Amino acid sequence: MVKPSHIPILSCSSGETDFFLLKLCTDPTSYSNFQPATMILFVFCIIPLTALAVSQMPDSKDLGDENTHTATNGLPFPWSKVRLPNYIVPIHYHLLVHPNLTTSQFAGSVKIEIDVKNNTNWVVLHSRNLNVTKATVLDETEAHLSDKVLPVLEYPPHEQIAIFSPKILTSGEKYFLHLEFGAPLCDGFFGLYKSTYKTKTGQTRVLASTHFEPTLARMAFPCFDEPNFKANFTVRLIRDASHIALSNMPIVSTMELGNDLFEDRFETSVQMSTYLVALIVCDFRSVTGRTSSGIDISIYAVPDKWNQTHYALEAAVKILQFYEQYFNIYYPLPKLDLVAIPDFQSGAMENWGLNTYRETSLLYDPETSSASDKMWVTMVIGHELAHQWFGNLVTMEWWNDIWLNEGFARYMEFVSVEATYPELRVDYLLHTCFAAIGRDSLNSSRPISSAAENPTQIKEMFDTVSYDKGACILHMLRHFLTDDVFQSGIIRYLRKFKYSNARNEDLWDSLANTCSEDEFAGGEYCYSSAQATKNAYHYAGEHMDLKAIMNTWTLQRGIPLVRVNRKGSKLHLHQERFIKTIQPTHPLWPSLQKGYLWYIPLTYKTSHSKDDVRHLMEAKSDVLDVDESVEWVKFNSDMNGYYIVHYEGDGWERLSELLRRNHTALSFKDRANLIHNIFQLVTLPTDVVETVFSVGAQEDEGWTSLLEKYTISMSGAEKWKILSALTSSKDANKLRRLLDLGMEGQVIKTQDLGSVIYGVAKNPVGHVLAWNFVKENWNKLVEKFQLGSFSIRNIIIGTTSQFSSREELNDIKAFFESIWEHSSQLRATQVAVENVEKNILWLERNLDALRSWLIL
């Protein structure tokens, strides 16, 4: 590609310019006949020379070679980066969509009000698999800048389109970009997709729903599909008389169009990111309640399951009211709908004002649902409602900090449910942190805040590190700062960045309670610097740099191991990176430890202490003083910290002796923490019903009966238990049948295929079967679930986690090599390999000793 600085200035007669313009605008297909150099010269001919000096052009360092950034019609694409240019900013989308449930197609138009920051002739935005049939640009008065349809260039590798305006778009001016488009309703679980369900009488009903996070709004309408391009949305949906339409805001009017079609117009939304837009056309029924602050909350489900919506309504009302009080900020929309979608890949999605859920994550049937089902529904509602503030009101600036959304929402699940439903006895945070440690102790882990540019990399950010580790370090931070200081800091964070975007460091600044004198005098929610110092004294006796502390937890991967060696009245501490798969004697050990240092908020209790003792460990080694008469020391009180402890010398023996004498001397959480530190394993009890089903599934008649019961059950919770039982069969043919049924998507919905594969893989009879199934059907699985998704990640890790031999490891590596184009983009493949290496290493270390112990 010729760089702009090397293009000669040419003079063109008006006749030549008019010819090119007329040819291009009246016959856009002729555009493909122009050679790239001719096209660039043409552009320079029609742009006034005075405008060239200020017209926005791609920087030369952004331009790849001509073959890499070529539009589908063979012409140079004007933008080379994965992320959009920042010189065009969307202000307001006017969106009209008609999902046709009969033809499984949708058509629509969008008029985007844009603010131009630099002079330019190009508008670059996102579009994926859309047929854009018309593009025009209008000025502020909505007059057309050209009376011709404008050409649209498409660059699929970046999911971008570019619209060329023959008239310069001037900096500081507002314009409207009008686009018309259409596409088939997607068959998967993303973009604007088709979902189906069966009624009690066996009829199949169709609906349309959306799932846009993280980068899928561009599959439903052309847009600036990045989280920092917040805008207002005015939505219109066309439906027939037998359906209802739902979107983020309430309906303000309905117009009859004829031919049994109606157009519902919704209120204009608050400023929000594109991934939070939601559109649904369905025939669902709802139950509605109102919060004390006047917010209407509705739970929607298929008509036959309407009776399962009432608990979710009760929980949503209580939890939303709790969040309004805790965050000291009212929920800003007039309504909140929670909708149970029959086909849904993830657990739920926080679309602002229109949350969508798997049926098992929202519906509760008192007759068939268990206590754990009730807990799950409550926790998921707590998670999605927390997002209405963390993620929706304040959104991360870019996906590298998605943990600001997901880590907070995961943590607030526990805070909200503990406050609103104390009888549920929420103690799953321990297990959340156990899961995070399991992932973080592998060398293939990543920092919480990690680079992610393309859609596949972004999807992989929605993992245990963002969710679980994010929640655990927030829990540690809350206990580090105290509850009041933590709550005050996040209120300030939400107020300061509402309807905007934030980065990692913005949270630390808010939690440190530092502010300018203007902010403090103006009544902003912050403390003076003197108060901030006072708060810090409460923990460590000196003012601390919270950003420096928390950067050690978010900008480097892994988890610290703290070694405690008591010598008389001294506790000698040493920290190192904890890695499961590499021994200290391994040649790689020094390089894997180099440069790692955490600022660790230690807590500990002793036989003499009434309260927890606190200390901030800021160096590789440290020394603490204790009374020589102290009998025992236990670090990481109630596992409020995110670190592992090893007690050298007789430290473990002293704790064991304490628990033998009086196991209640330490709390349940402390005991669980000690067990986890030793074994990295916690076993939970299962529901009695699931156990009964599993026993029944071992016989032919029982298995067949359960499969029949699965097909007719109207309870999502019951279907989940049955499916789990079916995968426990010791008959390989039955397991293969389940895999095939999941792939077909009729009896077992495709959304549950990943769970079927995982369940079969956990079964000793089925783990090789499941792995071979994945290898045989890899391309079909990627087609159904998308590369980088939850489902693909769980399928890869779940089907390989049982392997523990060198032969199996080599087979896994060979398969990943054979799909290199896909596997090279996935962290999950690295995790799978490292898990098997960990299993092999464990057997090599422990198998002989275990055999000897069993013989004894």
N, C-alpha and C positions, 0 to 999 in steps of 0.2 A: 504494500500500500504506500502510495506517495505521501510523504508528510506534508502538512499544510504549508510549512515554511518553504518547501521546494516547488510549490505550484506556481508557474508564471502567471502574472497578471495579464489577462487577455481582454481585448475589447470586442464586444459583440454588437452587431447591429440589432435594432429592435425587432427587425423581421426575423433574424435567426432565433432570438430569444422567444418570440411569440410562437415560432414553429415548434421549438422544443416543448414549450409549456403546453401548447394546444395538443400536441401529439401525446404527451404524458398524461394530461388530465382527461382527455376524451377517450384514450385507449390505454389504460394502465398496464395491459398485458405487453404493450410495446416497450415498457420500461425494461423488461428482461433482455431486450435486443441491444440496449446501450452497453458499450464496454465501460468498465469501471472508470478509466481515465476520462472518457467522454462525459460520463455522468458527473464527475467532480467538476470538470470544466463548465458543464451546463449550470451547475449550482452557482459557481462563481459569476457566471454571466448574468444570472437573473437577480443576484444580490447587489445592491448598490455598493460601490467601493467604499463609501464613507462608513458603511455598516460593518465592513469586514474586520475592521480593527477591533471592534467590540463584540462581534458575534461570537457566541460560545461554540468552540470547536473542541473535540477531544484532544487532550494533551498527547504529545507524541509518545510519551512513555506508557500511555494507556492503550495504544494501538498495537495489536498483535500482527502476525503476518496475514496476508490477504486471504489465505486459505482457511485460517482459523476463525476469522470473523466475517464470514460471508453469509448474506441472507439467503433464504430458500430460493430466491429467483436469480442467484448468482452475483448480485451486486454487493458492494461493500456495506456492511452494517455500521452505522455511525457511532456505535458505543461498544467498548471492548470488555468492560468490567462486569462481574457477576452482579454487583450492587449497582443500583440506579444512580444516575447523576443527581446532584442536589440542586440544580438550577431551575427545576420545575417542581413546584410544591402543590399538591392537591388541597383544596379548601373544602369542597362540598361535592358529594356524588348524588346525582339524581338517577336512581336505578329502577328500571322496569324489567321484570322477568316473568315469562310465562312458561312454567314447567308443564308440558303436555303429558299427562299420565297415560294417555291412550297410545300415543306414538313413541313414547319414551325419548322425546326430544325436548329441548328447551330453546327459546328465542328471547332476545331482550335488547335493550338499548341502555346506554349510560351517557349522561351529560356531566362531565367533570369540570367544575370550576377550578382553574389553576392560577397560581401566582408565579410569575416569571421573575427570576432573580438575576439572570444574565440574558442579554440578547441572544437569540437562537432561532434557527429554522426547524429544529428537530424536537419532537416530544418522544421520549423513550419511556415505556412503561411495561408492565408484565402482562402476558397472555400465554395460556398453555392449552393446546388442543381446542382452541376456539376458532370458528370461522368468522373472521371480522369482515362483514360485507360492505360496510360503509364507514368512512371517516371524514369528518369535517371539523374545521376550527372556526369559532365565532369570537367576535370581540366582546367587550364588556356590555354592549347594548344588545348582544346576541345577533348581530349582523354577521353574515358569512364573510370570511376573509377572502374566499374564493368561491365562485359559483360552480366549481368542479369538485368531483369526489377526489379526495387526496389519496395518493399511493400509501400502502402499508407494507413496510418491510418486516420480515419475521426472522428471528434468530433462535431456533428451538433449543440449542444447547444451554442458553441462559434464560430461556422461557420469556423472551423479550420481543416486543414489537416497537417499531419506530414509525412515526407519522411525520412526513415532510410538509411544512407549510411554505408556499411560495412567497408569502409575505413574512418579513421578520417579526417575531414575537418580541416585543420591547420590554426591557427590564423595568420592573415596577408596575407593569400593567397586569390586569386580570383578563383572562380569556376563558372560553369554554371549549372543551374537546368533546365532540359528540361521536359516539361509536355505536354501530349496530352489529349484532353478533348472534351466533347460534351454535349448538353442539348437541350430541346425544347426552341423555342423562347417564352418568357414570354407573358402571356395574359394581364398582368396589365400594369403599367406605369414605371417599374423599371427594372434595369439590361439591358440586350439586349432583347428588346421586339418587338412584332409585332403591327403595326399600319395599319389602313385601311382608305380609303376615297372613295367617289363615284364621278364619273365624271358627267358632265352635261347630258350625255346620259344614266346615271344609271349604268355604269360599276363599279365594285368594284376593286380597286387597292390596292396592299399590299406593305408595305415597312418595313424596320427594322431600329430601332433607339435605342439609349441608354440613360439612366439616371442613374448616378452612385452616386450622392451625397445623403446621406453622406457615407453609407457603403455598396454600391451595385455593385461596380466594381467586387467584388468577385463572382457575379452571372454570369459574362461574361467570366472571365478568372481567374485562380488561381493567387493570387498576395498578396503583403504585403499592405493590404488595410487600412492603417492609414496615416493621413496627413503628419506626419513628415518623412515618408519613401519616399522622393522625388527621382525620377529617370528619365532617358531619355527613350523615347519610339520610337521604329521603327515599324510602323504598316504596314501590308499588308492585303488587303481585297479582297475576291473573289466575283464576281458578274457575272450576265449574260449581254448580249449585250444590252438589253432594259433598263438597269439601270445605274446609276452613283454611285460612292462611295465617301464618304466624311469622313475626319478625322481632327484631330487638325492641321495638317501641309499640305502643298500643295503636289500634286502627282508629283513624279519624273520620274516614268516610268510605263508602262502598258505592261503586257505580256499576249499573247493569250495562253490559256491552252488547247483548243479543247473543243468539245461538247458545243459550244456557251458560254464558260466561259472565264473570263478575271481576271487577278490578278493585282490590282493597288497597287503600292508601294509608300509610303509617306516619305517625308523627316523626319529625326530624330528630335524629339521634343527637346525643352529646358527641363531642370529639372522641374518636376512638380509632384503633388500628384496624386494618382490613380483616385480619384473621379472626376478629370478634364479631363480624357481621354474620347473621344467621337467617335462613329462609326455610320455611316448612310449608308444604301443602299436604293436608292429610284429612282423615275423617275421625279424628280422636275425640274422646270426651274428657271433661276436666272437672276438678273440684277446686274451689277457690276459697281463700281466707284473706284476712287483712291484718297487717302488723299494727302495733300501737302508734307508729308514725305515719300510717295511712298508705302503706305499700300493698298493692294487691298481688298476692302470690297464688299461682295456679299450678296444679299438677295435671299433666296430660298423659293419657295412655290409650291404647286400642280399646274400643268399647267393651269388649269381653273382660278386660282387666281393670275396669274403672274402680271396682271395689278394692283394688290393691293400692290405691293412691293416697289413702287417708293418713297413714302414718307419715309419709313423706311430707305432706302438707303441715302436719303438726311440727315436725322437726325443722322444716324450712323456716316457718314463722319464728320459732324460738331462737334458732341460730342466727337468722338475720337481725333480729332485735339485739342479740348479744353483741354481734359485730358492730352495730351502730353505736352501742354504748362503749365498747372496748376501744374502737378506733376514734371515737368522738367525732365522727363524720357520718352524716346521714347517707344512706343509699340514694344515689342521685337520680334514678329513673322512677317513673310512676308505677311500674309493674315488674314482676319477675316470674317468668314461666319456667317450669322444669318439665321436660318432655322425655318420656321413655320411648326410645326408637328401637324397633324390632331388629334392625341390622346396624350394629355399631361396633367399630373396631376397638377403641379404647374404653376406659371405664366411664368417662364423662367428659364434657367440654363446657367451658365457662362462658360461652358467648354472652355478651352483656345483655341482660334482660331476657335471654332465651337460652337457658342451659339445656344441653342435650345429654342423655344418659343411656347406657345399656339398661335393659329392663331389670336385670339382676342388681343394678346399682341404685334403683329408685323405687321399685315396687316391693311391697311387703304384704304377704298373705298370712294373716294370723293362724290359718289352719295348716299351712305347709312350710312356712318359713321358720327358721330356728333363731335362737338368741344371737348366734354369730352372724346370721343374715341381717338381723336388725342392726347389729353393731356396724356392719359393712355399709348399709344404706345410710346410716347416720353419719359415718365418717366421710363418705363420698360427698354427701350434701355439705358437710362442714368444709370440705376441701374446695368445692366449686364456689360456694358463697364467699369464702375468703378471697378468691380470685376477683370478686367484684371490686375489691379495693387493690389487692396486690396482683397486678397484671392488667386489670381493666382501667381503673382510675389512674394508677401509676404503672407504666409499662417499661420493661427493660429497653434500653436504647438499641441493642442488637442482641441476637440470639446467643452470643457467647456468655451473656449473663442471664440466661433463662432461669437459672436457679433463683433469681430474685422473685420470679413468679412461683415456680414449683416448689422450691424449698420452703418458702413462707407458707404456701397453701398447705403443704404436707404438715408443717409444724402446727399451723392453726387448727387443723383437724383435731389434734389432741387437746389444745387449749380450749376450743369451743365446746367440744363434746364433754370434756371434763366439767365445764362450768354449767352446761345446760342439761346434761344427762348423767349426773354423778353415779346413779345406780347402775350404769353400764360398766363402771369400773375400768376405765380406759387405761391400759398399761402396755399398749403395743409399741410405744416409743422405743422401749428396750429392743424389741425385735426389729424395728426399723433401723436402729443403729447397728444391730448385729449384721443385718443385710448389707449395710453400707460398708462395714469393716471387711466383710467377706470380699466385696468388690475392690475395696481400696487397698487391700493387702496384696493384690496382684501387681506385677510390674506393668501390666497393660492398662492400669487405671489412668485417670487423667485429672488435671486440676478442675475444681468446680467451675471456674471461669476459664473457658478454653476457646481457642479460635474455631470458628465454624462459618464457612462462606456459602457453599452450595447447598441445595435442598437436602441431599443425602446426609451431609455432615450435620446440618441443622437438626434433622429428625433424630440422629443418634444422640443429640444432647438431652433428649427426654429419657434419661436413664436413672439408675440407682444413685449415681453421684449427684445429679441435680436435685432429685427428690429427697432421697433418704439422708445422704451426707449433708445436703443443705439444711434439712430439718434438724439434724443432730448438732451441727455447729451453731445454729440459732438457739437451740436449747441450752447449749453450753454458754453462749453469750448472754442469754437471759439470766442465768444463775451467776454469771461473772459480774454483770452490771447491777443486779437486783431487779425484781419484777417491775417496780415503779419506774426506774430509769429506762429500762428496756421499752416499756409501754409508751412513755413520754417521747422517746426517740423515734419510734416508728410512727407515732401520730404526727410528729414534726415532718418526717420523711414524706408521709402521704399528703400532708397539706402543702408542702413546698413544691412537690412535683405532680400535683393532681392535673389530670388531662394532658400530661406531658410524659417525658421519658427520663429514665435515670440509669446510672451506672453503678457498678460495685462500690466505688468510693463515695458516692452520694449517700448511700446507706450508712457507711461508717461515720461520715461527717455528721449526719443527723443523730446517730446513736451516741456520738461523743458529746452531744449537746453543746457544741460550740457555735456561736453565731456572732454576727457583727453587732455593734452598738445600736445601729439603726433598726435592725431586726428585733433586738431585745427591747428597745424603747418603744417600738411600734406594736408591741403586744404579740409578736410571733411566738409560736409554741416552742420555746427553747430556753435554756438557762444561760446565765452569764458565764464567762470563762471561769470565774471564781467558784461558781456552783459546780461546774463540770469537774474542777479539780477536787472539790469536796466529795463528789460522787466517786471519783477514782480512788480517793483515800480509803473509802469503805472496803475496797478489795485488797489493794497491794501496798498501801502506805505512801504512794507517790503518784504524781500525775503521769498517765500513760498515753502513748500514741496508739489509739485504737486502730487506726488504719494500718499501721505497721504490724500490729498484733494479728489482725484478721487477714492481712495479705498472706501470712504464712499458712493460713488455712484454706484460702481460696485460689491462690496463684501457684501453688505447688501441689503435686499429687501425693497421695499416700497418707498414712496414719503413723503417728509416733508410738514407739515402744519405750516406756520409761522403766529403767532397771532401778530397783531400790535395794541398797545394800546397807544394812544397819551395822554400825560398829560402835558399841557402847551408847553414848548419848548423841551420836551423829548419824544422820541418814544421808548416805552418799547417793546422789541421783545422777543418772546418765540417760540421755535420750538418743535414740537412733531410729531410722526408718524401719518399720515392721514389714517384712516381705515373706510370704509363705513359701515361695517356690525356690528360693536361693538360700543356701546355708552360709554362715560366716566364713567357712573354709573354702568356699567356691572362689575361683579367680575373679569373677565379676563383682563380688561383694563390695570391695572398696569403691568401685565406680558407681554402684547403685546407691551408695550412702553419701557420696560426695555432694556437698552443697546443701544438704537438707538440714533445716533447723526450724523448729516451731516455737512460738511463744505460747507456752502451755499454762492455762489457768488450773493449777492443781488444787484439789481439795483432798483432805485426809482426816481421818478420825483415829483416835488411839484409845487404849484402855482407860486413860485418865481424862479424856476430853468430853465435855458435855455437848459442845457444838463443833461443827466442821471447822477445821483450820484451813486457811487459804494461802496460796503462794503462787506467784507468777514466775514460771521457769523460763528464763530468757537466753540461756546458754546451753551448750552441749552437756555440761556437768554443773552440778549444784550441790550444796550441803545445807541440811536443815538440822536444827537442834531439837532434841526431845529429852525428857527426863529419863534417867537411866532406869528408873523403876517401871517404865512403860512396858507392858507385857506384849502388846501387839500393835501393829499399825496397818490400817487399811486405806489405800488411796482410791481416788475417783469415787467419792461418796455418792451413793445411789446412781452411779453411772451417769452423772450429770456432765461429765467431760467426754471428749471424743479422743481417747487414747487407751492403749493397752498397758497393763502393769505386770512386770515380772519381779517377784520377791526373791532375791538371792539369799544365800546363807540359810538360816532357819525361818525366814519370813513366812513361807507357805505353811510350814509345820505349826508355827504358832497360831495362824489363822485356823488351821484344821482342828487343832486342839480346842480352840475357843468354840467352834461350831459343834464339836462333839459334846462339850460340856453344856452349851446352851445355844441352840441354833437361832433363837430369836434375838441373840445379842446383836446380830446384824439384820438389817431390813431385808425384805424379799428382793429388792432391787440390788442390794449389795451382794446377796448370795448368788443371784443370777449372774451378776457381773463377774464374780469369782469363777463360777462354773464356765462361763463363756471364755474368760481369759485362758482357762486350762484347755478346754475341749473345742472351742469355737462351734458349739452345737447346743441348741435348745430344742426339746421336743414338746409339741403342744398337743393337748387332747383333741380328738375329732368328735364331731356330732354323732350321736347314737344312730340316727337315721342313716347317715352315710355309711356307717359300719354295717348296718343291717343290709343295705343295698349291696355293699361290696361282697358280703357273704353269699347273698342270693345270686350274684352275677357269676359265681363259680360253677353253677350248674347250667346245662343247656336251656332247660325250660325257664329257669330264673332269668337268664341273660336275655332270652327272647322276650319274656314278659316285660322286663325293664325297658327294652328298646321300644316296645309298643306303648308302654306308659309314657316314655319320653316324647313320643310323637304327638300324644293327645294332651299332655299336661299343659295347663295354662299358667303355671307358676314357674317363673324364671329360676327362683332359688331351688325348687325341687328338680327341675331339669338339670341344673348344674351338678347336684348331688348324684343324680342318675348317671350322667355322663362320666363323672369321676369313677363311679362303681363299674361301669361298662369297660373302662380302660384297665381295670384291675384283673380282668379275665386271664386265665393261664392258657387259653386257647389262641394260638397265633392266628388262625384263620378268622376268628372273631375280631381280633385286633386289626387285621388287615381290612376287614369289612368296614370297621369304624373309620379308618383312614380314607377309604374310598367314598364313604357316605359324606364325610366332611369335605372332600374335594368336589363332589357333585353339588353340594350346597342345598339340597332339597330337604331331606329328613333332618340332617344336622346342618344348621346354618353356617355359611362360610365364615362368619365372624368368630365361630367357636372352633374352627379347624386348628388354629394354633394350640388351643387348649387340648384338643384330642391328640395331636402329635406329641405334646409335652407329656400328657397322661400315659400314652403308650410307651414313651421313652423311659418313664420312671419305672415301668413294669419290667422286672428282669427278663421276662419272656419276650418283651417287645422292644427293648432298647436298640438292638441291631435292626429290627424290622423298621422302626421309626426313622433311623438314620438312613437306611437304604431308600425309604420312601421319599425323604427329603432330597437325596441325590437324584433320584429318578424324576422328580417333579419340580426341581428347583426353579426353572423358568416360569412355570405356571404359578408357583407360590409368590414369586416376585411380582408377577402380573397382578395377582389378587391383592397383595398387601403393601406393595411399594418397598423399595430398597431403603433401609435405615429405620423402618417402622418398628414399633413395639413388637408386633407379631413376628417379623423376620428375626429380630434380635433374640426373642424368646425361643423361637424354633431352633436357631443355630446353637445357642447355649444349652437349651434343654435337651436336645437329642445327642449331645456329645458329653454331657457332664458325668455320665455313668462309665465312660471308658477309662481304662487304667493300664493298658499295655502299650508297648512300643509299636506293635503291629497296628493297633487301632489309631495311635497317634500319627503314624505314617499315612494311614488311609485318609484321615481327616486333612492332613496337610496336602496330600495329593488332590483331594477334591477341591480344596480352596484354591489350589494352583490352577485347576482346570476351569474355574470360574473367576479367574484373576480380575477381569474387568469389573466384576461386582465385589469380590472379596477384598480387593485392595482399597475400596472405599469404606469398609466397615470396621469399626473397632471390635464388634462382636466376634469376628473371626479370631482376632488376637486373644480375646478373653477365653474363647473355646479352647484354643491350643494351650494356653497357660493353665487352664483348669485341668486338662488331661495331664500335663506335665506335673502339676501339683499332686494329682492322684498317684501317678507313677512314683514320685519321690516319697510320698507317704508310705506306700507299700514297701518300697525298698528299705525305708528306715524302720518300719514297725512290724512287718509281716512275720518275721521269725519270732520276735518277742511275743506277738499275739498268739501264734501257734503254741508256743511253750506255755503261755498262760492258760490257754484253753485245755491243753493236755493235763495240766495240774488240776 
